[in-house]
Amino acid sequence: MGDMLKDEASARDEMPFVAPCRQLDPSAPFGWLRQGWADVRAAPLQSAAYGLFCAGISLLASYVAFQWGSYWLLYAALSGFVFIAPVLCLGLYAISAQIERGQRPEQLVSLREAGVRRLGTEMVFALFLLVVFLIWARAGSMVHVFFPMEVDPDLSDLATYLGIGSAVGAIFAAITFAASAFSLPMLLHRDVDAITAVVTSINAVLRNKPAMLVWVLCIVGLLAVGAATAFIGFVVVIPLLGYATWHGYLETIDASEFPRHAEGVTAKPRPDRLDFDV
């Protein structure tokens, strides 16, 4: 038993600190969305369940804001949703993984794969997102020093306040996006620690800036459509984005040097993807 543990520890020490990534065409995200839509059609009930859950959270946040808060509280609540959305999509990644394996997607199986078996590592990542969100909230409160106090404020002062606030929010949103773009699918797919997954994700985003910019615009556009329909559109938008993220991970990250989980999710080889081991 001791020798087995030593061999396992030695194998982990020999694994790379970051998984290599593939150079993407700027139009790659549109392919991920097409594949994501195929997964929505393959698992309509499971997709609707996740979409309804996210739409319900958004509606609840809106109700609380309008009843006991203000538009600013609603803005803060929905902004915070950006930080927890990647964790909520873990079940969607697991559904896509079942479809990739040629299995019939099942809700309970996806929840087990997404949560119970990787709970420790996922909690570390969730804690990271929480810390980022708390720092962002603190920074947001500090930005209020730039808020014009006059009854009839000058437009330039108001523009300065909005510009600084938007810049601060964009910085934290960019950090969150880079860290979570591919890390959670990797945690589900391979036996890696949270730090390796986050560094891999950031590296892939930095090396594929044009494609990632297109992907961000797709995400923002689809979320805007969902919000404009009183969050009803989230029933379709959230599953679509979750599945597309999974396919984006498979196409972008070469994690073949990292061991798969016992019930690991592997992709069937396709000409337009990396050659993952099966």
Backbone as CSV, one residue per row, in Angstrom:
resi,resn,N_x,N_y,N_z,CA_x,CA_y,CA_z,C_x,C_y,C_z
1,MET,0.835,-1.210,0.000,0.000,0.000,0.000,0.867,1.257,0.000
2,GLY,1.958,1.202,0.797,2.849,2.350,0.845,3.474,2.647,-0.493
3,ASP,3.883,1.560,-1.217,4.487,1.762,-2.539,3.490,2.360,-3.519
4,MET,2.230,1.921,-3.426,1.206,2.452,-4.327,0.998,3.945,-4.088
5,LEU,0.988,4.342,-2.806,0.802,5.750,-2.496,1.991,6.572,-2.986
6,LYS,3.204,6.006,-2.837,4.388,6.714,-3.325,4.351,6.877,-4.837
7,ASP,3.933,5.793,-5.537,3.855,5.877,-6.999,2.835,6.921,-7.433
8,GLU,1.692,6.949,-6.716,0.656,7.929,-7.066,1.147,9.346,-6.819
9,ALA,1.844,9.555,-5.699,2.374,10.885,-5.400,3.427,11.294,-6.423
10,SER,4.259,10.315,-6.828,5.283,10.608,-7.834,4.656,10.979,-9.167
11,ALA,3.575,10.258,-9.542,2.887,10.552,-10.802,2.294,11.956,-10.781
12,ARG,1.747,12.368,-9.638,1.183,13.707,-9.536,2.270,14.770,-9.651
13,ASP,3.439,14.477,-9.059,4.538,15.445,-9.129,5.026,15.639,-10.556
14,GLU,4.890,14.600,-11.392,5.370,14.678,-12.761,4.378,15.332,-13.711
15,MET,3.148,15.556,-13.260,2.151,16.185,-14.115,2.479,17.662,-14.313
16,PRO,2.168,18.210,-15.472,2.473,19.628,-15.733,1.643,20.542,-14.851
17,PHE,2.147,21.756,-14.655,1.438,22.724,-13.826,0.242,23.316,-14.563
18,VAL,0.313,23.326,-15.891,-0.771,23.881,-16.692,-0.970,23.003,-17.922
19,ALA,-2.219,22.804,-18.308,-2.513,22.024,-19.517,-2.387,22.929,-20.741
20,PRO,-1.804,22.424,-21.814,-1.671,23.251,-23.026,-3.029,23.525,-23.660
21,CYS,-3.071,24.568,-24.461,-4.321,24.928,-25.117,-4.106,24.999,-26.618
22,ARG,-5.214,24.971,-27.334,-5.190,25.042,-28.782,-5.490,26.466,-29.235
23,GLN,-4.851,26.894,-30.302,-5.143,28.208,-30.873,-6.492,28.140,-31.593
24,LEU,-7.370,29.063,-31.256,-8.737,29.037,-31.752,-8.954,30.084,-32.832
25,ASP,-9.825,29.750,-33.760,-10.293,30.727,-34.724,-11.296,31.650,-34.023
26,PRO,-11.320,32.932,-34.343,-12.267,33.835,-33.683,-13.726,33.391,-33.792
27,SER,-14.053,32.597,-34.813,-15.437,32.144,-34.985,-15.740,30.873,-34.208
28,ALA,-14.774,30.341,-33.462,-14.966,29.078,-32.743,-16.172,29.094,-31.801
29,PRO,-16.433,30.182,-31.059,-17.589,30.175,-30.151,-18.923,29.887,-30.828
30,PHE,-19.065,30.241,-32.092,-20.325,29.952,-32.774,-20.510,28.440,-32.950
31,GLY,-19.398,27.739,-33.151,-19.467,26.284,-33.209,-19.846,25.686,-31.867
32,TRP,-19.341,26.275,-30.785,-19.708,25.790,-29.452,-21.205,25.970,-29.215
33,LEU,-21.745,27.094,-29.667,-23.180,27.329,-29.487,-24.006,26.338,-30.294
34,ARG,-23.559,25.994,-31.502,-24.283,25.001,-32.293,-24.279,23.643,-31.588
35,GLN,-23.129,23.267,-31.053,-23.054,22.006,-30.340,-23.862,22.056,-29.044
36,GLY,-23.859,23.218,-28.394,-24.664,23.375,-27.189,-26.146,23.245,-27.473
37,TRP,-26.584,23.796,-28.607,-27.998,23.682,-28.972,-28.367,22.228,-29.251
38,ALA,-27.441,21.484,-29.831,-27.686,20.065,-30.055,-27.871,19.338,-28.724
39,ASP,-27.117,19.738,-27.697,-27.273,19.125,-26.379,-28.602,19.516,-25.733
40,VAL,-29.028,20.759,-25.961,-30.341,21.184,-25.446,-31.438,20.296,-26.026
41,ARG,-31.340,20.009,-27.304,-32.345,19.170,-27.962,-32.237,17.715,-27.506
42,ALA,-31.028,17.289,-27.145,-30.841,15.910,-26.700,-31.297,15.705,-25.257
43,ALA,-31.322,16.768,-24.463,-31.731,16.666,-23.056,-32.691,17.802,-22.724
44,PRO,-33.881,17.814,-23.331,-34.782,18.963,-23.149,-35.314,19.109,-21.723
45,LEU,-35.655,18.006,-21.063,-36.211,18.092,-19.713,-35.165,18.544,-18.706
46,GLN,-33.973,17.954,-18.789,-32.902,18.349,-17.868,-32.502,19.808,-18.086
47,SER,-32.467,20.217,-19.346,-32.111,21.595,-19.662,-33.159,22.568,-19.115
48,ALA,-34.421,22.213,-19.293,-35.493,23.081,-18.803,-35.457,23.200,-17.283
49,ALA,-35.118,22.110,-16.598,-35.052,22.139,-15.132,-33.986,23.123,-14.657
50,TYR,-32.791,23.065,-15.257,-31.741,24.000,-14.875,-32.112,25.427,-15.256
51,GLY,-32.690,25.596,-16.449,-33.067,26.931,-16.884,-34.130,27.550,-15.992
52,LEU,-35.120,26.758,-15.595,-36.168,27.262,-14.706,-35.610,27.644,-13.344
53,PHE,-34.648,26.863,-12.866,-34.027,27.163,-11.576,-33.318,28.514,-11.631
54,CYS,-32.529,28.752,-12.677,-31.806,30.020,-12.805,-32.767,31.187,-13.033
55,ALA,-33.817,30.956,-13.816,-34.817,32.007,-14.019,-35.522,32.331,-12.707
56,GLY,-35.789,31.303,-11.898,-36.432,31.525,-10.604,-35.567,32.339,-9.663
57,ILE,-34.267,32.063,-9.636,-33.349,32.840,-8.799,-33.343,34.307,-9.222
58,SER,-33.303,34.540,-10.530,-33.277,35.909,-11.037,-34.563,36.652,-10.707
59,LEU,-35.693,35.974,-10.852,-36.972,36.600,-10.520,-37.075,36.895,-9.030
60,LEU,-36.557,35.982,-8.203,-36.583,36.203,-6.760,-35.727,37.395,-6.375
61,ALA,-34.553,37.504,-6.988,-33.676,38.646,-6.715,-34.356,39.957,-7.119
62,SER,-35.055,39.935,-8.234,-35.764,41.131,-8.694,-36.883,41.504,-7.731
63,TYR,-37.610,40.513,-7.274,-38.723,40.772,-6.342,-38.218,41.376,-5.039
64,VAL,-37.150,40.789,-4.497,-36.583,41.304,-3.249,-36.097,42.733,-3.426
65,ALA,-35.454,42.998,-4.570,-34.923,44.335,-4.818,-36.034,45.372,-4.903
66,PHE,-37.103,45.049,-5.611,-38.183,46.010,-5.790,-39.024,46.193,-4.521
67,GLN,-39.112,45.137,-3.699,-39.937,45.212,-2.500,-39.216,45.888,-1.336
68,TRP,-37.935,45.555,-1.150,-37.217,46.039,0.027,-35.947,46.817,-0.296
69,GLY,-35.676,47.002,-1.543,-34.422,47.670,-1.886,-34.612,48.731,-2.939
70,SER,-33.815,48.615,-3.970,-33.846,49.616,-5.027,-33.286,49.000,-6.297
71,TYR,-33.230,49.817,-7.326,-32.629,49.346,-8.581,-31.155,48.993,-8.386
72,TRP,-30.510,49.730,-7.470,-29.096,49.438,-7.221,-28.926,48.063,-6.578
73,LEU,-29.862,47.685,-5.699,-29.796,46.360,-5.081,-30.006,45.280,-6.139
74,LEU,-30.928,45.519,-7.060,-31.143,44.566,-8.143,-29.888,44.437,-9.000
75,TYR,-29.267,45.559,-9.293,-28.034,45.539,-10.101,-26.945,44.745,-9.390
76,ALA,-26.807,44.953,-8.084,-25.785,44.239,-7.318,-26.081,42.740,-7.268
77,ALA,-27.363,42.383,-7.087,-27.725,40.970,-7.009,-27.451,40.258,-8.330
78,LEU,-27.850,40.896,-9.424,-27.621,40.275,-10.727,-26.141,40.244,-11.087
79,SER,-25.398,41.253,-10.633,-23.953,41.240,-10.863,-23.306,40.101,-10.087
80,GLY,-23.784,39.876,-8.862,-23.262,38.765,-8.073,-23.567,37.423,-8.707
81,PHE,-24.668,37.352,-9.442,-25.018,36.108,-10.128,-23.944,35.717,-11.135
82,VAL,-23.263,36.725,-11.706,-22.184,36.451,-12.660,-21.088,35.618,-12.010
83,PHE,-20.872,35.826,-10.704,-19.780,35.146,-10.017,-20.151,33.723,-9.611
84,ILE,-21.430,33.438,-9.396,-21.810,32.094,-8.978,-22.345,31.253,-10.133
85,ALA,-22.637,31.885,-11.268,-23.181,31.160,-12.415,-22.286,30.019,-12.870
86,PRO,-20.941,30.207,-12.929,-20.106,29.080,-13.371,-20.272,27.840,-12.511
87,VAL,-20.422,28.008,-11.193,-20.606,26.862,-10.306,-21.967,26.218,-10.546
88,LEU,-22.998,27.034,-10.772,-24.328,26.502,-11.015,-24.385,25.671,-12.297
89,CYS,-23.489,25.964,-13.237,-23.497,25.256,-14.523,-22.793,23.903,-14.472
90,LEU,-22.265,23.508,-13.326,-21.564,22.230,-13.232,-22.455,21.069,-13.655
91,GLY,-23.708,21.109,-13.241,-24.626,20.038,-13.628,-24.841,19.985,-15.128
92,LEU,-24.833,21.151,-15.782,-24.976,21.191,-17.238,-23.763,20.579,-17.922
93,TYR,-22.566,20.848,-17.386,-21.368,20.236,-17.952,-21.460,18.710,-17.866
94,ALA,-21.977,18.220,-16.739,-22.093,16.771,-16.559,-23.095,16.167,-17.537
95,ILE,-24.162,16.889,-17.851,-25.134,16.401,-18.831,-24.486,16.310,-20.203
96,SER,-23.746,17.350,-20.597,-23.025,17.295,-21.874,-22.038,16.141,-21.895
97,ALA,-21.415,15.876,-20.761,-20.457,14.777,-20.679,-21.140,13.432,-20.913
98,GLN,-22.341,13.263,-20.354,-23.087,12.028,-20.584,-23.440,11.871,-22.059
99,ILE,-23.843,12.955,-22.677,-24.173,12.911,-24.105,-22.938,12.556,-24.921
100,GLU,-21.777,13.125,-24.556,-20.531,12.821,-25.256,-20.187,11.337,-25.157
101,ARG,-20.504,10.718,-24.025,-20.213,9.296,-23.831,-21.248,8.406,-24.497
102,GLY,-22.252,9.013,-25.112,-23.294,8.227,-25.750,-24.310,7.687,-24.778
103,GLN,-24.388,8.263,-23.579,-25.327,7.809,-22.571,-26.592,8.658,-22.598
104,ARG,-27.637,8.093,-22.067,-28.879,8.847,-21.913,-28.715,9.809,-20.739
105,PRO,-28.861,11.110,-20.950,-28.643,12.069,-19.855,-29.661,11.898,-18.738
106,GLU,-29.166,11.847,-17.515,-30.012,11.701,-16.339,-29.653,12.767,-15.322
107,GLN,-30.673,13.370,-14.722,-30.471,14.476,-13.792,-29.673,14.049,-12.566
108,LEU,-30.038,12.908,-11.965,-29.365,12.475,-10.747,-27.902,12.144,-11.008
109,VAL,-27.632,11.525,-12.149,-26.248,11.197,-12.488,-25.433,12.469,-12.658
110,SER,-26.020,13.462,-13.307,-25.288,14.716,-13.522,-24.998,15.410,-12.199
111,LEU,-25.960,15.397,-11.272,-25.744,16.020,-9.970,-24.676,15.281,-9.179
112,ARG,-24.658,13.963,-9.275,-23.645,13.190,-8.561,-22.259,13.460,-9.120
113,GLU,-22.140,13.462,-10.441,-20.842,13.717,-11.056,-20.376,15.147,-10.792
114,ALA,-21.317,16.086,-10.805,-20.948,17.495,-10.684,-20.666,17.902,-9.252
115,GLY,-21.322,17.259,-8.290,-21.203,17.727,-6.923,-20.503,16.801,-5.971
116,VAL,-21.097,15.663,-5.710,-20.643,14.809,-4.626,-19.202,14.365,-4.822
117,ARG,-18.846,13.941,-6.007,-17.528,13.336,-6.220,-16.413,14.358,-6.365
118,ARG,-16.735,15.638,-6.606,-15.702,16.672,-6.742,-15.959,17.827,-5.791
119,LEU,-16.697,17.548,-4.718,-17.183,18.623,-3.865,-16.049,19.442,-3.269
120,GLY,-14.999,18.780,-2.781,-13.913,19.503,-2.131,-13.245,20.494,-3.053
121,THR,-12.856,20.045,-4.241,-12.178,20.923,-5.188,-13.099,22.036,-5.661
122,GLU,-14.364,21.709,-5.889,-15.313,22.714,-6.349,-15.573,23.765,-5.278
123,MET,-15.556,23.347,-4.011,-15.746,24.311,-2.932,-14.576,25.288,-2.858
124,VAL,-13.363,24.796,-3.137,-12.202,25.692,-3.176,-12.398,26.752,-4.260
125,PHE,-12.872,26.319,-5.417,-13.099,27.266,-6.510,-14.230,28.228,-6.153
126,ALA,-15.300,27.702,-5.546,-16.406,28.571,-5.139,-15.945,29.606,-4.115
127,LEU,-15.033,29.200,-3.233,-14.494,30.148,-2.248,-13.700,31.245,-2.946
128,PHE,-12.954,30.862,-3.973,-12.214,31.855,-4.758,-13.171,32.873,-5.372
129,LEU,-14.271,32.391,-5.966,-15.246,33.303,-6.569,-15.883,34.198,-5.514
130,LEU,-16.127,33.636,-4.330,-16.721,34.432,-3.255,-15.785,35.557,-2.829
131,VAL,-14.494,35.242,-2.708,-13.519,36.264,-2.329,-13.481,37.376,-3.381
132,VAL,-13.462,36.983,-4.660,-13.458,37.985,-5.734,-14.709,38.855,-5.656
133,PHE,-15.852,38.223,-5.409,-17.107,38.977,-5.332,-17.093,39.958,-4.156
134,LEU,-16.575,39.527,-3.002,-16.539,40.404,-1.833,-15.609,41.593,-2.067
135,ILE,-14.475,41.332,-2.714,-13.555,42.433,-3.030,-14.210,43.392,-4.019
136,TRP,-14.919,42.808,-5.006,-15.626,43.645,-5.981,-16.684,44.502,-5.289
137,ALA,-17.417,43.910,-4.346,-18.448,44.665,-3.638,-17.832,45.805,-2.827
138,ARG,-16.681,45.519,-2.212,-16.004,46.569,-1.446,-15.511,47.673,-2.372
139,ALA,-14.941,47.279,-3.507,-14.471,48.280,-4.470,-15.631,49.109,-4.998
140,GLY,-16.777,48.436,-5.222,-17.951,49.156,-5.697,-18.431,50.210,-4.710
141,SER,-18.367,49.880,-3.418,-18.784,50.861,-2.412,-17.828,52.044,-2.350
142,MET,-16.540,51.779,-2.592,-15.560,52.863,-2.571,-15.735,53.791,-3.764
143,VAL,-16.246,53.262,-4.871,-16.451,54.096,-6.058,-17.476,55.197,-5.798
144,HIS,-18.326,55.008,-4.785,-19.369,55.997,-4.494,-18.794,57.345,-4.075
145,VAL,-17.504,57.395,-3.748,-16.920,58.696,-3.407,-16.916,59.623,-4.617
146,PHE,-17.033,59.040,-5.811,-17.063,59.845,-7.034,-18.480,60.264,-7.421
147,PHE,-19.480,59.811,-6.651,-20.873,60.146,-6.987,-21.119,61.622,-6.717
148,PRO,-21.616,62.349,-7.705,-21.857,63.793,-7.499,-22.946,64.025,-6.461
149,MET,-22.686,64.928,-5.538,-23.609,65.190,-4.427,-24.587,66.314,-4.719
150,GLU,-24.397,67.019,-5.809,-25.288,68.133,-6.127,-26.679,67.611,-6.496
151,VAL,-27.687,68.449,-6.242,-29.053,68.087,-6.598,-29.190,67.954,-8.106
152,ASP,-28.547,68.867,-8.826,-28.567,68.840,-10.288,-27.121,68.659,-10.771
153,PRO,-26.613,67.427,-10.743,-25.187,67.207,-11.027,-24.837,67.490,-12.478
154,ASP,-23.603,67.892,-12.667,-23.093,68.129,-14.010,-22.952,66.784,-14.728
155,LEU,-23.246,66.781,-16.014,-23.187,65.537,-16.777,-21.785,64.952,-16.813
156,SER,-20.772,65.808,-16.827,-19.396,65.315,-16.853,-19.043,64.587,-15.561
157,ASP,-19.533,65.110,-14.406,-19.286,64.441,-13.129,-20.001,63.096,-13.074
158,LEU,-21.224,63.068,-13.581,-21.974,61.820,-13.596,-21.315,60.803,-14.525
159,ALA,-20.807,61.286,-15.662,-20.136,60.399,-16.596,-18.851,59.842,-15.992
160,THR,-18.147,60.661,-15.216,-16.930,60.196,-14.544,-17.251,59.085,-13.560
161,TYR,-18.306,59.287,-12.783,-18.719,58.273,-11.802,-19.097,56.967,-12.494
162,LEU,-19.900,57.049,-13.536,-20.328,55.851,-14.246,-19.155,55.174,-14.943
163,GLY,-18.242,55.978,-15.480,-17.080,55.417,-16.164,-16.172,54.659,-15.213
164,ILE,-15.898,55.253,-14.051,-15.037,54.583,-13.068,-15.710,53.315,-12.539
165,GLY,-17.005,53.419,-12.253,-17.722,52.246,-11.759,-17.749,51.118,-12.766
166,SER,-17.967,51.459,-14.014,-17.987,50.439,-15.065,-16.606,49.814,-15.261
167,ALA,-15.562,50.632,-15.171,-14.197,50.121,-15.339,-13.844,49.143,-14.219
168,VAL,-14.202,49.506,-12.990,-13.922,48.624,-11.848,-14.684,47.311,-11.999
169,GLY,-15.959,47.404,-12.359,-16.748,46.187,-12.548,-16.209,45.327,-13.667
170,ALA,-15.749,45.974,-14.760,-15.215,45.216,-15.893,-13.945,44.470,-15.520
171,ILE,-13.117,45.064,-14.669,-11.875,44.408,-14.247,-12.189,43.125,-13.483
172,PHE,-13.107,43.205,-12.531,-13.440,42.022,-11.742,-14.184,40.981,-12.570
173,ALA,-15.021,41.440,-13.496,-15.705,40.508,-14.385,-14.704,39.782,-15.276
174,ALA,-13.674,40.509,-15.747,-12.655,39.892,-16.595,-11.856,38.847,-15.825
175,ILE,-11.527,39.158,-14.569,-10.808,38.189,-13.740,-11.634,36.923,-13.550
176,THR,-12.914,37.112,-13.252,-13.790,35.967,-13.043,-13.945,35.143,-14.307
177,PHE,-14.107,35.823,-15.435,-14.272,35.111,-16.700,-13.032,34.304,-17.039
178,ALA,-11.853,34.931,-16.932,-10.612,34.242,-17.281,-10.384,33.029,-16.393
179,ALA,-10.709,33.153,-15.114,-10.466,32.059,-14.173,-11.460,30.920,-14.328
180,SER,-12.670,31.214,-14.785,-13.720,30.189,-14.818,-14.103,29.740,-16.221
181,ALA,-13.502,30.322,-17.261,-13.903,29.995,-18.635,-13.800,28.505,-18.916
182,PHE,-12.707,27.870,-18.483,-12.499,26.446,-18.762,-12.162,25.630,-17.513
183,SER,-12.029,26.275,-16.366,-11.542,25.579,-15.180,-12.547,24.576,-14.618
184,LEU,-13.819,24.963,-14.516,-14.800,24.039,-13.939,-15.048,22.815,-14.818
185,PRO,-15.162,22.966,-16.152,-15.239,21.750,-16.964,-14.014,20.859,-16.795
186,MET,-12.844,21.462,-16.628,-11.634,20.674,-16.434,-11.667,19.931,-15.108
187,LEU,-12.171,20.578,-14.056,-12.297,19.906,-12.761,-13.239,18.714,-12.849
188,LEU,-14.272,18.837,-13.672,-15.216,17.744,-13.847,-14.618,16.623,-14.696
189,HIS,-13.801,17.002,-15.648,-13.274,16.062,-16.626,-12.047,15.309,-16.129
190,ARG,-11.156,16.014,-15.434,-9.859,15.448,-15.065,-9.595,15.579,-13.570
191,ASP,-8.698,14.750,-13.085,-8.329,14.759,-11.676,-7.234,15.799,-11.473
192,VAL,-7.633,17.043,-11.334,-6.701,18.154,-11.157,-7.145,18.984,-9.957
193,ASP,-6.218,19.768,-9.431,-6.566,20.668,-8.339,-7.091,21.983,-8.904
194,ALA,-7.709,22.770,-8.038,-8.344,24.009,-8.478,-7.334,25.009,-9.040
195,ILE,-6.135,25.066,-8.457,-5.137,26.029,-8.921,-4.709,25.707,-10.352
196,THR,-4.442,24.427,-10.619,-4.053,24.024,-11.973,-5.149,24.358,-12.977
197,ALA,-6.399,24.090,-12.616,-7.513,24.363,-13.518,-7.657,25.857,-13.790
198,VAL,-7.508,26.668,-12.753,-7.640,28.120,-12.919,-6.507,28.676,-13.779
199,VAL,-5.271,28.245,-13.507,-4.130,28.722,-14.293,-4.270,28.287,-15.749
200,THR,-4.740,27.054,-15.969,-4.969,26.570,-17.329,-5.992,27.432,-18.049
201,SER,-7.065,27.775,-17.358,-8.113,28.598,-17.956,-7.597,29.989,-18.302
202,ILE,-6.875,30.617,-17.379,-6.348,31.956,-17.630,-5.372,31.933,-18.804
203,ASN,-4.521,30.931,-18.847,-3.555,30.803,-19.935,-4.260,30.679,-21.289
204,ALA,-5.315,29.843,-21.337,-6.046,29.651,-22.589,-6.749,30.931,-23.032
205,VAL,-7.308,31.669,-22.081,-7.987,32.925,-22.419,-6.995,33.942,-22.958
206,LEU,-5.842,34.070,-22.309,-4.847,35.049,-22.742,-4.262,34.708,-24.107
207,ARG,-4.195,33.427,-24.441,-3.626,33.010,-25.724,-4.656,33.016,-26.853
208,ASN,-5.910,33.248,-26.525,-6.973,33.244,-27.539,-7.873,34.466,-27.355
209,LYS,-7.272,35.632,-27.267,-8.043,36.843,-26.968,-9.149,37.129,-27.989
210,PRO,-8.907,37.047,-29.310,-10.002,37.340,-30.252,-11.197,36.399,-30.080
211,ALA,-10.921,35.100,-29.969,-12.012,34.137,-29.797,-12.733,34.359,-28.470
212,MET,-11.975,34.674,-27.419,-12.595,34.899,-26.112,-13.429,36.177,-26.097
213,LEU,-12.999,37.182,-26.859,-13.801,38.406,-26.965,-15.130,38.099,-27.643
214,VAL,-15.085,37.296,-28.702,-16.329,36.891,-29.371,-17.199,36.096,-28.412
215,TRP,-16.588,35.238,-27.618,-17.337,34.411,-26.670,-17.994,35.281,-25.598
216,VAL,-17.262,36.274,-25.106,-17.837,37.184,-24.117,-19.026,37.930,-24.699
217,LEU,-18.894,38.407,-25.926,-20.005,39.125,-26.566,-21.213,38.217,-26.742
218,CYS,-20.970,36.944,-27.077,-22.076,35.988,-27.193,-22.770,35.792,-25.849
219,ILE,-21.976,35.656,-24.791,-22.540,35.457,-23.461,-23.363,36.665,-23.037
220,VAL,-22.774,37.859,-23.183,-23.470,39.081,-22.777,-24.744,39.273,-23.597
221,GLY,-24.653,39.027,-24.906,-25.825,39.193,-25.762,-26.956,38.244,-25.392
222,LEU,-26.625,36.975,-25.167,-27.659,36.002,-24.822,-28.244,36.290,-23.442
223,LEU,-27.403,36.677,-22.480,-27.924,37.021,-21.158,-28.805,38.256,-21.217
224,ALA,-28.466,39.206,-22.085,-29.297,40.396,-22.244,-30.669,40.029,-22.801
225,VAL,-30.669,39.099,-23.757,-31.952,38.630,-24.295,-32.769,37.959,-23.200
226,GLY,-32.108,37.137,-22.381,-32.815,36.469,-21.291,-33.380,37.458,-20.290
227,ALA,-32.611,38.491,-19.943,-33.081,39.490,-18.990,-34.196,40.339,-19.580
228,ALA,-34.121,40.634,-20.895,-35.135,41.464,-21.546,-36.490,40.772,-21.620
229,THR,-36.513,39.465,-21.481,-37.776,38.711,-21.517,-38.264,38.389,-20.111
230,ALA,-37.911,39.265,-19.146,-38.281,39.056,-17.745,-37.719,37.735,-17.231
231,PHE,-36.519,37.393,-17.707,-35.761,36.206,-17.291,-36.361,34.889,-17.786
232,ILE,-37.452,34.963,-18.524,-38.031,33.731,-19.069,-37.071,33.102,-20.079
233,GLY,-36.361,33.950,-20.803,-35.405,33.441,-21.770,-34.282,32.646,-21.150
234,PHE,-34.056,32.803,-19.831,-33.006,32.049,-19.157,-33.266,30.550,-19.201
235,VAL,-34.525,30.169,-19.387,-34.864,28.750,-19.457,-34.109,28.068,-20.591
236,VAL,-33.858,28.805,-21.657,-33.105,28.273,-22.795,-31.668,28.770,-22.790
237,VAL,-31.464,30.042,-22.439,-30.138,30.658,-22.547,-29.127,30.006,-21.613
238,ILE,-29.489,29.779,-20.358,-28.530,29.233,-19.392,-28.066,27.829,-19.785
239,PRO,-28.972,26.891,-20.114,-28.485,25.582,-20.566,-27.637,25.674,-21.831
240,LEU,-28.036,26.525,-22.764,-27.278,26.667,-24.004,-25.851,27.124,-23.717
241,LEU,-25.695,28.120,-22.851,-24.361,28.616,-22.525,-23.553,27.575,-21.750
242,GLY,-24.219,26.846,-20.859,-23.518,25.816,-20.097,-22.975,24.719,-20.992
243,TYR,-23.805,24.220,-21.889,-23.367,23.164,-22.812,-22.279,23.685,-23.758
244,ALA,-22.452,24.912,-24.237,-21.457,25.482,-25.146,-20.107,25.630,-24.448
245,THR,-20.120,25.975,-23.158,-18.873,26.082,-22.405,-18.155,24.749,-22.337
246,TRP,-18.908,23.682,-22.145,-18.302,22.347,-22.115,-17.617,22.027,-23.444
247,HIS,-18.301,22.290,-24.529,-17.716,22.006,-25.841,-16.527,22.929,-26.122
248,GLY,-16.590,24.157,-25.626,-15.453,25.034,-25.760,-14.235,24.515,-25.026
249,TYR,-14.461,23.960,-23.845,-13.353,23.367,-23.089,-12.731,22.207,-23.853
250,LEU,-13.550,21.310,-24.375,-13.029,20.148,-25.089,-12.219,20.560,-26.316
251,GLU,-12.650,21.627,-26.965,-11.955,22.061,-28.169,-10.685,22.837,-27.853
252,THR,-10.649,23.479,-26.703,-9.545,24.388,-26.388,-8.432,23.745,-25.569
253,ILE,-8.782,22.977,-24.546,-7.805,22.486,-23.575,-7.402,21.042,-23.884
254,ASP,-6.107,20.804,-23.944,-5.568,19.444,-24.085,-5.149,18.955,-22.707
255,ALA,-6.061,18.288,-22.026,-5.807,17.815,-20.667,-5.450,16.333,-20.630
256,SER,-4.965,15.795,-21.742,-4.709,14.361,-21.847,-3.619,13.875,-20.896
257,GLU,-2.744,14.782,-20.421,-1.682,14.371,-19.511,-2.157,14.223,-18.075
258,PHE,-3.378,14.631,-17.820,-3.944,14.513,-16.473,-4.880,13.311,-16.416
259,PRO,-4.867,12.560,-15.325,-5.723,11.365,-15.238,-7.198,11.730,-15.179
260,ARG,-8.012,10.864,-15.745,-9.452,11.046,-15.679,-9.968,10.522,-14.358
261,HIS,-11.137,11.010,-13.946,-11.788,10.487,-12.762,-12.266,9.063,-13.026
262,ALA,-12.581,8.358,-11.953,-13.024,6.966,-12.090,-14.221,6.863,-13.009
263,GLU,-15.156,7.815,-12.897,-16.303,7.856,-13.806,-16.083,8.954,-14.829
264,GLY,-14.814,9.171,-15.187,-14.423,10.323,-16.004,-15.262,10.499,-17.236
265,VAL,-15.339,11.687,-17.696,-16.106,12.030,-18.878,-15.137,12.266,-20.002
266,THR,-15.268,11.537,-21.048,-14.355,11.671,-22.171,-15.131,11.967,-23.432
267,ALA,-14.491,12.624,-24.317,-15.135,12.979,-25.573,-14.780,11.960,-26.632
268,LYS,-15.750,11.609,-27.449,-15.466,10.766,-28.599,-14.647,11.581,-29.594
269,PRO,-13.577,11.012,-30.135,-12.728,11.785,-31.050,-13.507,12.294,-32.254
270,ARG,-13.301,13.572,-32.562,-13.911,14.163,-33.734,-12.836,14.916,-34.493
271,PRO,-12.967,15.025,-35.801,-11.909,15.682,-36.597,-11.640,17.119,-36.178
272,ASP,-12.669,17.819,-35.666,-12.490,19.223,-35.385,-12.130,19.484,-33.936
273,ARG,-11.681,18.445,-33.224,-11.347,18.612,-31.824,-9.962,18.081,-31.543
274,LEU,-9.509,18.357,-30.332,-8.251,17.793,-29.895,-8.388,16.299,-29.756
275,ASP,-7.308,15.573,-29.833,-7.324,14.122,-29.743,-7.269,13.704,-28.297
276,PHE,-8.430,13.631,-27.632,-8.478,13.226,-26.245,-8.372,11.720,-26.144
277,ASP,-7.699,11.260,-25.083,-7.595,9.829,-24.883,-8.901,9.270,-24.354
278,VAL,-9.251,8.057,-24.734,-10.494,7.419,-24.320,-10.195,6.084,-23.702
